[in-house]
Amino acid sequence: MSTPTTDSKAGERRRPGARGKRKQVIDAAVQLFLANGFDQTSMDAIAARAGVSKTTVYAHYSDKLALFKAVVERSGQSLAVEMDESRLRGEQDPQTRLREIVLLVLEATTSDEFRAFLRVMVSESTRHPDLAAAAEAGGLFDVIGLVASTLEDAADRRGYRLSDPRTFATVLLRMAVPGPQLDSVLFAEFRPDRALLESHARWVTAIFLRGIEPWPGEPRDVTPPTGGYDYPWLPDAADKR
C-alpha cells in the first residue's frame, strides 16, 4: 500500500470537519432563504450552494424546517455572546448600558441573517405556522430579561419602582427595533451603519426613560396600563398566559 504524499495529507487537513460543514450549510441556507424564501429553497440548492452533497446536509439536518431552526439558533447564540459582554459592563450608568443593549439588538436584527429569517417569517408564516414554532424552539436569548433588569437599575437610581419590568422592557424594544428592522427588509438600499443605529438607540432610550419616570406628586410605583397589547412573539409571552 502506498504512503500518502505530503500534499495529500495537507489536503485532508484542509477539508472541513463536521463543524465546518454545518457552518457552510447554514451560511448557504441563510443566503437562499433571503433570496428565495422558504418554499422556493430546496435542500438540493442548499447543498449545491454549500459545496457539499445532499447526503451531508441530511446527515446534519433531518429536513428543511430543522435547518431553518438551526439558522434561528445561530442568530440567538451570536446575540447572546454580545449581550454577555454587555453584562460585564455593569459599572456603566443604566441609561448608557440600556442604550448599548438596544444598539446590539438593532445591529443583530438588521443583519443579513436576521433579515432572511424575518422575510421568511413574514411571507410564509400563514402557509407554514410551524416556522413560528421552530423560531420559538430555537431558544433565542432572553433579551427581555436583560433589558428589564437594566430598567430596574435605572428606576432605583431615580427613586421609583417598576411593578412589571418585563412588560416595560417589551414595550421599549417594540419602540426601538421594528422601524430600522422593517426598513432593512423593505428597502434593499437601506443598510444602516453603526452611527445611525447608535443615534436611534440613544434617542429612543432617552425618550422612553423620561416617559416612564413619575412626575412630582405621582405614585413612585409605576404600573403598566391594564388591557395592553400582548406581544406573542417575545420570550415571556407564554409566562403571562
Secondary structure as UniProt FT lines:
FT   HELIX           6..14
FT   HELIX           18..36
FT   TURN            37..40
FT   HELIX           43..50
FT   HELIX           54..60
FT   HELIX           64..87
FT   TURN            88..91
FT   HELIX           94..109
FT   HELIX           112..124
FT   TURN            125..127
FT   HELIX           130..137
FT   HELIX           143..158
FT   STRAND          161..162
FT   HELIX           165..176
FT   HELIX           178..186
FT   TURN            188..189
FT   HELIX           194..212
FT   TURN            216..217
FT   STRAND          221..222
FT   TURN            226..227
FT   TURN            232..233
FT   TURN            235..236
FT   HELIX           237..240
//
